[in-house]
């Protein structure tokens, strides 16, 4: 694509097309090909196991594919050797080819100041013993290791056991890899050589080469973005990203572009698609790449978004677990949802339409998505709290 100036609508369509929203959901049950297509297109799948509705990364796939078999997805992600967990954009699933690109980060990993392992007597010997246990006996979870007394916890400290801290330290350093996840979401660890292809473990990639390739993946996944947007995709500093982006411009992988209304320069990925329109509607996970970097979401959609899980209830503006709602190339509303599994009910605690959106049209589209979501989650009914005009209209449709 050789354009040097784009409208804001064109930028939105490019961004959504790069994320797979330029095609309808499959007409048949999604299979391995669909899962691989989505994860490879995204470059990574940020993991989040808050289960108010459904773990957020599962919703990312649902937004693009519709109802799918979650057991089949799990077997693909953890059983076929194509994907692995890594610290990428937070904890993420990535194609195994990304493992060598993150090696410089694993080697640079340092134990955090708040890590309770710092206060364990004989820390080095303990960490060596944990690693030796995996080497000799195979896969482990934190629950398989004997408990170890740690320092007294302060209010607000993460409630992790010392064995879990130890396993996660080895994982961050690359001494261990994640072989599986249990139904309770617990990680199962093993040695990398028993999880990943040997050729990838032997492949050495320099830091600058790795950063350039990560930015190339980010640009392809985002379609269009500023330097800060692209750097954030793999949690890179903009300072580190700028020289590598200049190299990508030089080799033709990305091109500078101006977007109407943007106050920052942008880059567009080579070969990106600009469809005439974006079809359909979808709920978006709070950790969907379309919205996870909030400044970009505001630039693209004029959509101010914050997660209010940690905001006191009386201070929340939108709700506890709020999902953006997309129709075409616009984000037109947001829904605060909860799956009440005991009552087999999908609860809509709040519903909102964005300024300039027709609430009745918005509610009509929302009702279709909510019915599909409830069916996928095997919830028998939908309950809408009628606390505003949009919610009352939505209740009428549901």
Short mmCIF file of the C-alpha atoms (twelve columns), coordinates in Angstrom:
data_MODEL
# 
_entry.id   MODEL 
# 
loop_
_atom_site.group_PDB 
_atom_site.id 
_atom_site.type_symbol 
_atom_site.label_atom_id 
_atom_site.label_alt_id 
_atom_site.label_comp_id 
_atom_site.label_asym_id 
_atom_site.label_seq_id 
_atom_site.Cartn_x 
_atom_site.Cartn_y 
_atom_site.Cartn_z 
_atom_site.pdbx_PDB_model_num 
ATOM 1   C CA . UNK A 1   0.000   0.000   0.000  1 
ATOM 2   C CA . UNK A 2   1.649   3.264   -1.145 1 
ATOM 3   C CA . UNK A 3   -0.662  5.871   0.441  1 
ATOM 4   C CA . UNK A 4   0.975   8.633   2.483  1 
ATOM 5   C CA . UNK A 5   -2.225  10.182  3.870  1 
ATOM 6   C CA . UNK A 6   -5.171  8.309   5.372  1 
ATOM 7   C CA . UNK A 7   -8.484  9.329   6.833  1 
ATOM 8   C CA . UNK A 8   -9.340  8.250   10.369 1 
ATOM 9   C CA . UNK A 9   -11.959 5.835   8.964  1 
ATOM 10  C CA . UNK A 10  -9.363  4.246   6.695  1 
ATOM 11  C CA . UNK A 11  -6.991  3.840   9.646  1 
ATOM 12  C CA . UNK A 12  -9.739  2.090   11.621 1 
ATOM 13  C CA . UNK A 13  -10.491 -0.311  8.794  1 
ATOM 14  C CA . UNK A 14  -6.802  -1.114  8.333  1 
ATOM 15  C CA . UNK A 15  -6.378  -1.782  12.066 1 
ATOM 16  C CA . UNK A 16  -9.455  -4.018  12.277 1 
ATOM 17  C CA . UNK A 17  -8.588  -5.896  9.071  1 
ATOM 18  C CA . UNK A 18  -5.106  -6.662  10.384 1 
ATOM 19  C CA . UNK A 19  -6.774  -8.171  13.449 1 
ATOM 20  C CA . UNK A 20  -9.026  -10.402 11.332 1 
ATOM 21  C CA . UNK A 21  -12.271 -8.456  11.580 1 
ATOM 22  C CA . UNK A 22  -12.544 -7.940  7.818  1 
ATOM 23  C CA . UNK A 23  -14.005 -11.430 7.395  1 
ATOM 24  C CA . UNK A 24  -17.178 -13.009 8.703  1 
ATOM 25  C CA . UNK A 25  -17.005 -15.667 11.387 1 
ATOM 26  C CA . UNK A 26  -16.729 -19.225 10.039 1 
ATOM 27  C CA . UNK A 27  -19.963 -20.813 8.915  1 
ATOM 28  C CA . UNK A 28  -18.880 -24.160 10.358 1 
ATOM 29  C CA . UNK A 29  -17.401 -25.183 13.703 1 
ATOM 30  C CA . UNK A 30  -13.952 -23.545 14.027 1 
ATOM 31  C CA . UNK A 31  -11.074 -26.025 13.842 1 
ATOM 32  C CA . UNK A 32  -7.289  -26.046 14.091 1 
ATOM 33  C CA . UNK A 33  -6.874  -24.028 10.891 1 
ATOM 34  C CA . UNK A 34  -9.032  -21.202 12.249 1 
ATOM 35  C CA . UNK A 35  -7.275  -21.146 15.628 1 
ATOM 36  C CA . UNK A 36  -3.826  -21.080 14.026 1 
ATOM 37  C CA . UNK A 37  -4.861  -18.348 11.611 1 
ATOM 38  C CA . UNK A 38  -6.053  -16.070 14.400 1 
ATOM 39  C CA . UNK A 39  -3.138  -16.587 16.810 1 
ATOM 40  C CA . UNK A 40  -0.548  -16.283 14.051 1 
ATOM 41  C CA . UNK A 41  -2.209  -13.112 12.752 1 
ATOM 42  C CA . UNK A 42  -2.218  -11.580 16.240 1 
ATOM 43  C CA . UNK A 43  1.361   -12.658 16.926 1 
ATOM 44  C CA . UNK A 44  0.468   -13.369 20.546 1 
ATOM 45  C CA . UNK A 45  -2.490  -14.058 22.793 1 
ATOM 46  C CA . UNK A 46  -2.333  -12.237 26.111 1 
ATOM 47  C CA . UNK A 47  -3.398  -14.563 28.911 1 
ATOM 48  C CA . UNK A 48  -5.797  -13.435 31.599 1 
ATOM 49  C CA . UNK A 49  -7.730  -15.821 33.826 1 
ATOM 50  C CA . UNK A 50  -10.158 -13.445 35.543 1 
ATOM 51  C CA . UNK A 51  -13.273 -15.581 35.292 1 
ATOM 52  C CA . UNK A 52  -16.078 -13.086 35.868 1 
ATOM 53  C CA . UNK A 53  -17.345 -13.919 32.384 1 
ATOM 54  C CA . UNK A 54  -14.817 -16.177 30.685 1 
ATOM 55  C CA . UNK A 55  -10.986 -15.932 30.679 1 
ATOM 56  C CA . UNK A 56  -10.218 -12.916 28.515 1 
ATOM 57  C CA . UNK A 57  -7.976  -14.663 25.979 1 
ATOM 58  C CA . UNK A 58  -10.742 -17.142 25.197 1 
ATOM 59  C CA . UNK A 59  -13.004 -14.199 24.394 1 
ATOM 60  C CA . UNK A 60  -10.405 -12.841 21.926 1 
ATOM 61  C CA . UNK A 61  -10.861 -16.002 19.851 1 
ATOM 62  C CA . UNK A 62  -14.645 -15.922 20.241 1 
ATOM 63  C CA . UNK A 63  -14.804 -12.320 18.964 1 
ATOM 64  C CA . UNK A 64  -13.263 -13.464 15.687 1 
ATOM 65  C CA . UNK A 65  -14.520 -17.035 15.322 1 
ATOM 66  C CA . UNK A 66  -17.780 -17.258 17.233 1 
ATOM 67  C CA . UNK A 67  -18.669 -20.395 19.207 1 
ATOM 68  C CA . UNK A 68  -15.829 -22.916 19.326 1 
ATOM 69  C CA . UNK A 69  -14.823 -25.968 21.337 1 
ATOM 70  C CA . UNK A 70  -12.590 -24.779 24.180 1 
ATOM 71  C CA . UNK A 71  -11.126 -28.243 24.764 1 
ATOM 72  C CA . UNK A 72  -10.102 -28.381 21.109 1 
ATOM 73  C CA . UNK A 73  -8.415  -24.983 21.440 1 
ATOM 74  C CA . UNK A 74  -6.542  -26.136 24.554 1 
ATOM 75  C CA . UNK A 75  -5.255  -29.231 22.773 1 
ATOM 76  C CA . UNK A 76  -3.938  -27.034 19.971 1 
ATOM 77  C CA . UNK A 77  -2.299  -24.425 22.167 1 
ATOM 78  C CA . UNK A 78  -0.630  -26.899 24.533 1 
ATOM 79  C CA . UNK A 79  -0.540  -30.191 22.688 1 
ATOM 80  C CA . UNK A 80  0.706   -29.724 19.139 1 
ATOM 81  C CA . UNK A 81  4.057   -28.013 19.672 1 
ATOM 82  C CA . UNK A 82  3.157   -24.893 17.659 1 
ATOM 83  C CA . UNK A 83  2.668   -22.475 20.553 1 
ATOM 84  C CA . UNK A 84  4.257   -21.770 23.907 1 
ATOM 85  C CA . UNK A 85  3.851   -19.396 26.842 1 
ATOM 86  C CA . UNK A 86  6.226   -16.470 27.263 1 
ATOM 87  C CA . UNK A 87  6.400   -13.007 28.722 1 
ATOM 88  C CA . UNK A 88  5.616   -11.051 25.536 1 
ATOM 89  C CA . UNK A 89  2.827   -8.506  26.054 1 
ATOM 90  C CA . UNK A 90  2.455   -9.568  29.676 1 
ATOM 91  C CA . UNK A 91  2.022   -13.343 30.046 1 
ATOM 92  C CA . UNK A 92  1.129   -14.577 26.575 1 
ATOM 93  C CA . UNK A 93  0.867   -17.526 24.237 1 
ATOM 94  C CA . UNK A 94  3.086   -17.052 21.192 1 
ATOM 95  C CA . UNK A 95  4.098   -19.158 18.176 1 
ATOM 96  C CA . UNK A 96  7.159   -21.227 19.136 1 
ATOM 97  C CA . UNK A 97  9.156   -19.320 16.500 1 
ATOM 98  C CA . UNK A 98  9.012   -16.314 18.847 1 
ATOM 99  C CA . UNK A 99  10.946  -18.126 21.613 1 
ATOM 100 C CA . UNK A 100 14.433  -17.167 20.272 1 
ATOM 101 C CA . UNK A 101 13.315  -13.556 19.748 1 
ATOM 102 C CA . UNK A 102 12.685  -13.196 23.480 1 
ATOM 103 C CA . UNK A 103 15.937  -14.805 24.614 1 
ATOM 104 C CA . UNK A 104 17.618  -11.439 25.302 1 
ATOM 105 C CA . UNK A 105 14.812  -10.626 27.730 1 
ATOM 106 C CA . UNK A 106 15.059  -13.953 29.510 1 
ATOM 107 C CA . UNK A 107 18.806  -13.515 29.952 1 
ATOM 108 C CA . UNK A 108 18.294  -9.982  31.304 1 
ATOM 109 C CA . UNK A 109 15.574  -10.961 33.785 1 
ATOM 110 C CA . UNK A 110 16.283  -9.943  37.365 1 
ATOM 111 C CA . UNK A 111 14.434  -10.863 40.530 1 
ATOM 112 C CA . UNK A 112 12.093  -8.033  41.502 1 
ATOM 113 C CA . UNK A 113 12.562  -6.096  44.719 1 
ATOM 114 C CA . UNK A 114 9.210   -7.327  46.029 1 
ATOM 115 C CA . UNK A 115 9.903   -10.967 45.246 1 
ATOM 116 C CA . UNK A 116 9.766   -12.886 48.585 1 
ATOM 117 C CA . UNK A 117 12.473  -15.237 47.304 1 
ATOM 118 C CA . UNK A 118 14.916  -12.446 48.159 1 
ATOM 119 C CA . UNK A 119 14.238  -13.112 51.847 1 
ATOM 120 C CA . UNK A 120 14.586  -16.901 51.756 1 
ATOM 121 C CA . UNK A 121 17.648  -18.238 53.554 1 
ATOM 122 C CA . UNK A 122 19.676  -20.413 51.197 1 
ATOM 123 C CA . UNK A 123 17.833  -19.006 48.171 1 
ATOM 124 C CA . UNK A 124 20.348  -20.176 45.561 1 
ATOM 125 C CA . UNK A 125 20.387  -23.717 46.921 1 
ATOM 126 C CA . UNK A 126 16.577  -23.775 47.012 1 
ATOM 127 C CA . UNK A 127 16.230  -22.567 43.417 1 
ATOM 128 C CA . UNK A 128 18.797  -25.139 42.275 1 
ATOM 129 C CA . UNK A 129 16.866  -27.869 44.094 1 
ATOM 130 C CA . UNK A 130 13.603  -26.880 42.374 1 
ATOM 131 C CA . UNK A 131 15.279  -27.078 38.977 1 
ATOM 132 C CA . UNK A 132 16.897  -30.411 39.827 1 
ATOM 133 C CA . UNK A 133 13.488  -31.789 40.865 1 
ATOM 134 C CA . UNK A 134 12.086  -31.006 37.397 1 
ATOM 135 C CA . UNK A 135 15.165  -32.419 35.656 1 
ATOM 136 C CA . UNK A 136 14.938  -35.711 37.530 1 
ATOM 137 C CA . UNK A 137 11.190  -36.248 37.934 1 
ATOM 138 C CA . UNK A 138 9.584   -34.374 35.043 1 
ATOM 139 C CA . UNK A 139 6.612   -32.034 34.878 1 
ATOM 140 C CA . UNK A 140 5.549   -30.210 38.022 1 
ATOM 141 C CA . UNK A 141 3.042   -27.682 39.273 1 
ATOM 142 C CA . UNK A 142 3.582   -25.415 42.257 1 
ATOM 143 C CA . UNK A 143 1.346   -27.766 44.243 1 
ATOM 144 C CA . UNK A 144 3.697   -30.690 43.592 1 
ATOM 145 C CA . UNK A 145 6.554   -29.026 45.474 1 
ATOM 146 C CA . UNK A 146 6.795   -29.072 49.284 1 
ATOM 147 C CA . UNK A 147 5.656   -25.856 50.970 1 
ATOM 148 C CA . UNK A 148 8.287   -23.408 52.133 1 
ATOM 149 C CA . UNK A 149 7.780   -20.743 54.767 1 
ATOM 150 C CA . UNK A 150 8.262   -17.251 53.418 1 
ATOM 151 C CA . UNK A 151 8.268   -13.750 54.872 1 
ATOM 152 C CA . UNK A 152 5.108   -12.435 56.470 1 
ATOM 153 C CA . UNK A 153 2.806   -11.059 53.802 1 
ATOM 154 C CA . UNK A 154 1.731   -7.442  53.816 1 
ATOM 155 C CA . UNK A 155 -1.782  -6.298  52.855 1 
ATOM 156 C CA . UNK A 156 -2.041  -6.198  49.075 1 
ATOM 157 C CA . UNK A 157 0.765   -8.725  48.478 1 
ATOM 158 C CA . UNK A 158 0.108   -11.336 45.808 1 
ATOM 159 C CA . UNK A 159 -0.979  -14.602 47.398 1 
ATOM 160 C CA . UNK A 160 1.601   -16.838 45.717 1 
ATOM 161 C CA . UNK A 161 3.380   -19.674 47.440 1 
ATOM 162 C CA . UNK A 162 7.180   -19.743 47.569 1 
ATOM 163 C CA . UNK A 163 7.297   -22.790 45.215 1 
ATOM 164 C CA . UNK A 164 5.213   -20.862 42.698 1 
ATOM 165 C CA . UNK A 165 7.535   -17.861 42.928 1 
ATOM 166 C CA . UNK A 166 10.479  -20.195 42.327 1 
ATOM 167 C CA . UNK A 167 8.923   -21.868 39.272 1 
ATOM 168 C CA . UNK A 168 7.909   -18.530 37.773 1 
ATOM 169 C CA . UNK A 169 11.428  -17.182 38.306 1 
ATOM 170 C CA . UNK A 170 12.893  -20.134 36.391 1 
ATOM 171 C CA . UNK A 171 10.246  -19.660 33.693 1 
ATOM 172 C CA . UNK A 172 11.083  -15.970 33.293 1 
ATOM 173 C CA . UNK A 173 14.776  -16.881 33.007 1 
ATOM 174 C CA . UNK A 174 14.095  -19.581 30.405 1 
ATOM 175 C CA . UNK A 175 15.240  -22.468 32.633 1 
ATOM 176 C CA . UNK A 176 11.697  -23.853 32.496 1 
ATOM 177 C CA . UNK A 177 8.879   -23.745 29.955 1 
ATOM 178 C CA . UNK A 178 5.120   -24.164 30.367 1 
ATOM 179 C CA . UNK A 179 4.064   -27.592 29.132 1 
ATOM 180 C CA . UNK A 180 0.345   -27.339 29.939 1 
ATOM 181 C CA . UNK A 181 -2.400  -25.673 31.952 1 
ATOM 182 C CA . UNK A 182 -4.662  -27.636 34.293 1 
ATOM 183 C CA . UNK A 183 -8.453  -27.096 34.340 1 
ATOM 184 C CA . UNK A 184 -7.948  -24.792 37.340 1 
ATOM 185 C CA . UNK A 185 -5.562  -22.745 35.120 1 
ATOM 186 C CA . UNK A 186 -2.471  -23.815 37.080 1 
ATOM 187 C CA . UNK A 187 0.735   -23.932 35.038 1 
ATOM 188 C CA . UNK A 188 2.549   -27.211 34.466 1 
ATOM 189 C CA . UNK A 189 6.303   -26.695 34.060 1 
ATOM 190 C CA . UNK A 190 9.005   -28.765 32.387 1 
ATOM 191 C CA . UNK A 191 12.440  -28.294 30.893 1 
ATOM 192 C CA . UNK A 192 12.435  -26.343 27.597 1 
ATOM 193 C CA . UNK A 193 14.133  -29.226 25.761 1 
ATOM 194 C CA . UNK A 194 11.164  -31.445 26.599 1 
ATOM 195 C CA . UNK A 195 8.622   -28.866 25.401 1 
ATOM 196 C CA . UNK A 196 10.153  -26.991 22.454 1 
ATOM 197 C CA . UNK A 197 11.881  -28.041 19.208 1 
ATOM 198 C CA . UNK A 198 15.634  -28.423 19.646 1 
ATOM 199 C CA . UNK A 199 16.381  -26.255 16.602 1 
ATOM 200 C CA . UNK A 200 14.653  -23.274 18.236 1 
ATOM 201 C CA . UNK A 201 16.535  -23.750 21.500 1 
ATOM 202 C CA . UNK A 202 19.827  -23.688 19.601 1 
ATOM 203 C CA . UNK A 203 18.937  -20.657 17.490 1 
ATOM 204 C CA . UNK A 204 20.726  -17.496 18.586 1 
ATOM 205 C CA . UNK A 205 19.303  -14.080 17.694 1 
ATOM 206 C CA . UNK A 206 21.050  -10.830 18.609 1 
ATOM 207 C CA . UNK A 207 19.146  -8.272  20.659 1 
ATOM 208 C CA . UNK A 208 18.748  -5.705  17.863 1 
ATOM 209 C CA . UNK A 209 17.753  -8.346  15.303 1 
ATOM 210 C CA . UNK A 210 15.209  -9.739  17.755 1 
ATOM 211 C CA . UNK A 211 13.745  -6.316  18.499 1 
ATOM 212 C CA . UNK A 212 13.438  -5.553  14.790 1 
ATOM 213 C CA . UNK A 213 11.619  -8.831  14.153 1 
ATOM 214 C CA . UNK A 214 9.266   -8.304  17.100 1 
ATOM 215 C CA . UNK A 215 8.374   -4.874  15.739 1 
ATOM 216 C CA . UNK A 216 7.810   -6.374  12.296 1 
ATOM 217 C CA . UNK A 217 5.355   -8.861  13.846 1 
ATOM 218 C CA . UNK A 218 3.671   -6.033  15.771 1 
ATOM 219 C CA . UNK A 219 3.299   -3.891  12.642 1 
ATOM 220 C CA . UNK A 220 1.762   -6.776  10.708 1 
ATOM 221 C CA . UNK A 221 -0.648  -7.534  13.573 1 
ATOM 222 C CA . UNK A 222 -1.664  -3.906  14.081 1 
ATOM 223 C CA . UNK A 223 -1.717  -2.802  10.443 1 
ATOM 224 C CA . UNK A 224 -1.110  0.784   11.442 1 
ATOM 225 C CA . UNK A 225 0.233   2.483   14.540 1 
ATOM 226 C CA . UNK A 226 2.539   5.065   16.024 1 
ATOM 227 C CA . UNK A 227 6.030   4.228   17.250 1 
ATOM 228 C CA . UNK A 228 4.654   4.001   20.801 1 
ATOM 229 C CA . UNK A 229 1.796   1.724   19.671 1 
ATOM 230 C CA . UNK A 230 4.164   -0.666  17.905 1 
ATOM 231 C CA . UNK A 231 6.652   -0.708  20.778 1 
ATOM 232 C CA . UNK A 232 3.931   -1.509  23.311 1 
ATOM 233 C CA . UNK A 233 2.805   -4.648  21.452 1 
ATOM 234 C CA . UNK A 234 5.782   -6.593  22.831 1 
ATOM 235 C CA . UNK A 235 6.338   -4.251  25.780 1 
ATOM 236 C CA . UNK A 236 9.420   -2.584  24.292 1 
ATOM 237 C CA . UNK A 237 10.492  0.947   25.180 1 
ATOM 238 C CA . UNK A 238 9.916   3.517   22.451 1 
ATOM 239 C CA . UNK A 239 13.554  4.543   22.832 1 
ATOM 240 C CA . UNK A 240 14.682  1.018   21.900 1 
ATOM 241 C CA . UNK A 241 12.086  0.755   19.139 1 
ATOM 242 C CA . UNK A 242 12.868  3.919   17.179 1 
ATOM 243 C CA . UNK A 243 16.200  2.772   15.617 1 
ATOM 244 C CA . UNK A 244 14.692  -0.589  14.698 1 
ATOM 245 C CA . UNK A 245 11.638  1.080   13.139 1 
ATOM 246 C CA . UNK A 246 13.967  3.191   11.005 1 
ATOM 247 C CA . UNK A 247 15.578  -0.050  9.780  1 
ATOM 248 C CA . UNK A 248 12.152  -1.497  8.953  1 
ATOM 249 C CA . UNK A 249 11.350  1.629   6.939  1 
ATOM 250 C CA . UNK A 250 14.659  1.207   5.143  1 
ATOM 251 C CA . UNK A 251 13.971  -2.409  4.149  1 
ATOM 252 C CA . UNK A 252 10.385  -1.630  3.111  1 
ATOM 253 C CA . UNK A 253 8.604   -3.594  5.850  1 
ATOM 254 C CA . UNK A 254 6.778   -0.479  7.052  1 
ATOM 255 C CA . UNK A 255 6.150   2.990   5.631  1 
ATOM 256 C CA . UNK A 256 5.543   6.360   7.301  1 
ATOM 257 C CA . UNK A 257 1.996   7.627   6.918  1 
ATOM 258 C CA . UNK A 258 -0.107  10.524  8.201  1 
ATOM 259 C CA . UNK A 259 -3.602  10.004  9.592  1 
ATOM 260 C CA . UNK A 260 -6.177  12.784  9.752  1 
ATOM 261 C CA . UNK A 261 -6.687  13.847  13.340 1 
ATOM 262 C CA . UNK A 262 -3.608  12.054  14.702 1 
ATOM 263 C CA . UNK A 263 -1.071  14.303  16.388 1 
ATOM 264 C CA . UNK A 264 1.690   11.665  16.158 1 
ATOM 265 C CA . UNK A 265 3.380   10.156  13.081 1 
ATOM 266 C CA . UNK A 266 2.253   6.656   12.097 1 
ATOM 267 C CA . UNK A 267 3.636   3.632   10.294 1 
ATOM 268 C CA . UNK A 268 1.751   1.240   8.049  1 
ATOM 269 C CA . UNK A 269 2.796   -2.369  7.482  1 
ATOM 270 C CA . UNK A 270 3.676   -3.477  3.955  1 
ATOM 271 C CA . UNK A 271 0.955   -5.550  2.338  1 
ATOM 272 C CA . UNK A 272 -1.704  -4.396  4.787  1 
ATOM 273 C CA . UNK A 273 -5.343  -4.532  3.673  1 
ATOM 274 C CA . UNK A 274 -7.738  -1.584  3.375  1 
ATOM 275 C CA . UNK A 275 -11.208 -3.099  2.966  1 
ATOM 276 C CA . UNK A 276 -14.163 -0.982  1.898  1 
ATOM 277 C CA . UNK A 277 -15.996 -1.909  5.056  1 
ATOM 278 C CA . UNK A 278 -15.710 -4.024  8.199  1 
ATOM 279 C CA . UNK A 279 -18.615 -6.453  8.602  1 
ATOM 280 C CA . UNK A 280 -20.524 -7.642  11.616 1 
ATOM 281 C CA . UNK A 281 -20.451 -6.869  15.314 1 
ATOM 282 C CA . UNK A 282 -18.492 -8.270  18.243 1 
ATOM 283 C CA . UNK A 283 -17.829 -7.887  21.913 1 
ATOM 284 C CA . UNK A 284 -14.152 -7.265  22.624 1 
ATOM 285 C CA . UNK A 285 -12.134 -8.633  25.506 1 
ATOM 286 C CA . UNK A 286 -10.622 -6.007  27.825 1 
ATOM 287 C CA . UNK A 287 -7.269  -7.439  26.683 1 
ATOM 288 C CA . UNK A 288 -7.995  -7.557  22.965 1 
ATOM 289 C CA . UNK A 289 -5.106  -6.049  20.951 1 
ATOM 290 C CA . UNK A 290 -7.609  -3.682  19.320 1 
ATOM 291 C CA . UNK A 291 -8.095  -1.846  22.635 1 
ATOM 292 C CA . UNK A 292 -5.369  -2.973  25.050 1 
ATOM 293 C CA . UNK A 293 -3.206  0.129   24.406 1 
ATOM 294 C CA . UNK A 294 -5.626  2.806   25.538 1 
ATOM 295 C CA . UNK A 295 -4.065  5.848   23.757 1 
ATOM 296 C CA . UNK A 296 -4.345  4.019   20.411 1 
ATOM 297 C CA . UNK A 297 -7.973  3.064   21.116 1 
ATOM 298 C CA . UNK A 298 -8.745  6.731   21.763 1 
ATOM 299 C CA . UNK A 299 -7.012  7.813   18.548 1 
ATOM 300 C CA . UNK A 300 -8.656  5.158   16.405 1 
ATOM 301 C CA . UNK A 301 -12.167 5.087   17.840 1 
ATOM 302 C CA . UNK A 302 -12.473 8.186   20.045 1 
ATOM 303 C CA . UNK A 303 -13.114 5.604   22.741 1 
ATOM 304 C CA . UNK A 304 -11.906 6.291   26.279 1 
ATOM 305 C CA . UNK A 305 -11.540 2.943   28.033 1 
ATOM 306 C CA . UNK A 306 -10.365 1.932   31.482 1 
ATOM 307 C CA . UNK A 307 -10.822 -1.317  33.379 1 
ATOM 308 C CA . UNK A 308 -12.549 -0.564  36.679 1 
ATOM 309 C CA . UNK A 309 -12.081 -3.917  38.442 1 
ATOM 310 C CA . UNK A 310 -9.804  -2.266  41.006 1 
ATOM 311 C CA . UNK A 311 -11.896 0.905   41.316 1 
ATOM 312 C CA . UNK A 312 -14.178 1.079   44.400 1 
ATOM 313 C CA . UNK A 313 -17.756 0.252   43.399 1 
ATOM 314 C CA . UNK A 314 -19.106 3.700   44.254 1 
ATOM 315 C CA . UNK A 315 -16.524 5.355   41.969 1 
ATOM 316 C CA . UNK A 316 -17.064 3.197   38.889 1 
ATOM 317 C CA . UNK A 317 -18.444 4.984   35.860 1 
ATOM 318 C CA . UNK A 318 -19.099 2.006   33.572 1 
ATOM 319 C CA . UNK A 319 -19.028 -1.148  35.705 1 
ATOM 320 C CA . UNK A 320 -16.848 -3.949  37.066 1 
ATOM 321 C CA . UNK A 321 -15.998 -6.066  33.987 1 
ATOM 322 C CA . UNK A 322 -16.803 -3.942  30.962 1 
ATOM 323 C CA . UNK A 323 -16.419 -5.099  27.361 1 
ATOM 324 C CA . UNK A 324 -16.286 -2.698  24.410 1 
ATOM 325 C CA . UNK A 325 -18.851 -3.428  21.713 1 
ATOM 326 C CA . UNK A 326 -17.964 -3.024  18.038 1 
ATOM 327 C CA . UNK A 327 -20.280 -2.645  15.064 1 
ATOM 328 C CA . UNK A 328 -18.522 -2.317  11.721 1 
ATOM 329 C CA . UNK A 329 -15.482 -0.096  12.140 1 
ATOM 330 C CA . UNK A 330 -16.825 1.750   15.194 1 
ATOM 331 C CA . UNK A 331 -16.959 1.007   18.904 1 
ATOM 332 C CA . UNK A 332 -20.549 1.924   19.653 1 
ATOM 333 C CA . UNK A 333 -21.091 0.787   23.239 1 
ATOM 334 C CA . UNK A 334 -19.921 -1.130  26.276 1 
ATOM 335 C CA . UNK A 335 -21.421 -3.851  28.448 1 
ATOM 336 C CA . UNK A 336 -20.698 -4.844  32.043 1 
ATOM 337 C CA . UNK A 337 -21.163 -8.626  32.004 1 
ATOM 338 C CA . UNK A 338 -21.052 -11.494 34.466 1 
ATOM 339 C CA . UNK A 339 -21.655 -15.220 34.026 1 
ATOM 340 C CA . UNK A 340 -23.752 -16.454 36.959 1 
ATOM 341 C CA . UNK A 341 -23.038 -20.157 36.553 1 
ATOM 342 C CA . UNK A 342 -25.070 -21.261 39.581 1 
ATOM 343 C CA . UNK A 343 -28.235 -19.792 38.053 1 
ATOM 344 C CA . UNK A 344 -27.109 -20.486 34.459 1 
ATOM 345 C CA . UNK A 345 -27.588 -16.816 33.665 1 
ATOM 346 C CA . UNK A 346 -25.687 -14.217 31.646 1 
ATOM 347 C CA . UNK A 347 -26.072 -11.015 33.661 1 
ATOM 348 C CA . UNK A 348 -25.924 -7.626  31.947 1 
ATOM 349 C CA . UNK A 349 -25.268 -5.363  34.895 1 
ATOM 350 C CA . UNK A 350 -24.899 -2.196  32.831 1 
ATOM 351 C CA . UNK A 351 -25.252 -1.300  29.163 1 
ATOM 352 C CA . UNK A 352 -24.149 1.920   27.506 1 
ATOM 353 C CA . UNK A 353 -24.088 3.345   23.997 1 
ATOM 354 C CA . UNK A 354 -21.412 5.818   22.916 1 
ATOM 355 C CA . UNK A 355 -22.150 9.458   22.142 1 
ATOM 356 C CA . UNK A 356 -23.557 9.823   18.628 1 
ATOM 357 C CA . UNK A 357 -24.796 6.221   18.494 1 
ATOM 358 C CA . UNK A 358 -28.481 5.351   18.089 1 
ATOM 359 C CA . UNK A 359 -29.294 3.507   21.375 1 
ATOM 360 C CA . UNK A 360 -32.046 1.433   19.743 1 
ATOM 361 C CA . UNK A 361 -29.812 0.213   16.916 1 
ATOM 362 C CA . UNK A 362 -27.008 -0.420  19.387 1 
ATOM 363 C CA . UNK A 363 -29.298 -2.496  21.629 1 
ATOM 364 C CA . UNK A 364 -30.505 -4.541  18.659 1 
ATOM 365 C CA . UNK A 365 -26.961 -5.532  17.693 1 
ATOM 366 C CA . UNK A 366 -26.032 -6.160  21.328 1 
ATOM 367 C CA . UNK A 367 -28.938 -8.546  21.829 1 
ATOM 368 C CA . UNK A 368 -27.776 -10.807 18.984 1 
ATOM 369 C CA . UNK A 369 -24.235 -10.986 20.380 1 
ATOM 370 C CA . UNK A 370 -25.452 -11.663 23.893 1 
ATOM 371 C CA . UNK A 371 -27.633 -14.558 22.755 1 
ATOM 372 C CA . UNK A 372 -24.693 -16.101 20.897 1 
ATOM 373 C CA . UNK A 373 -22.413 -15.569 23.893 1 
ATOM 374 C CA . UNK A 374 -24.898 -17.118 26.323 1 
ATOM 375 C CA . UNK A 375 -25.267 -20.166 24.068 1 
ATOM 376 C CA . UNK A 376 -21.491 -20.595 23.833 1 
ATOM 377 C CA . UNK A 377 -21.139 -20.365 27.621 1 
ATOM 378 C CA . UNK A 378 -24.078 -22.804 28.091 1 
ATOM 379 C CA . UNK A 379 -26.073 -20.234 30.054 1 
ATOM 380 C CA . UNK A 380 -29.824 -20.690 29.800 1 
ATOM 381 C CA . UNK A 381 -31.052 -17.130 30.306 1 
ATOM 382 C CA . UNK A 382 -30.002 -13.497 29.936 1 
ATOM 383 C CA . UNK A 383 -30.899 -10.976 32.628 1 
ATOM 384 C CA . UNK A 384 -30.555 -7.255  31.907 1 
ATOM 385 C CA . UNK A 385 -30.561 -4.762  34.779 1 
ATOM 386 C CA . UNK A 386 -32.805 -1.984  33.449 1 
ATOM 387 C CA . UNK A 387 -30.895 0.956   34.886 1 
ATOM 388 C CA . UNK A 388 -30.903 3.269   31.838 1 
ATOM 389 C CA . UNK A 389 -32.573 3.733   28.461 1 
ATOM 390 C CA . UNK A 390 -30.089 1.553   26.571 1 
ATOM 391 C CA . UNK A 391 -30.513 -1.262  29.084 1 
ATOM 392 C CA . UNK A 392 -34.309 -1.068  28.906 1 
ATOM 393 C CA . UNK A 393 -34.166 -1.201  25.106 1 
ATOM 394 C CA . UNK A 394 -31.732 -4.126  25.290 1 
ATOM 395 C CA . UNK A 395 -34.001 -5.986  27.729 1 
ATOM 396 C CA . UNK A 396 -36.869 -5.591  25.293 1 
ATOM 397 C CA . UNK A 397 -34.846 -7.177  22.475 1 
ATOM 398 C CA . UNK A 398 -33.421 -9.985  24.637 1 
# 
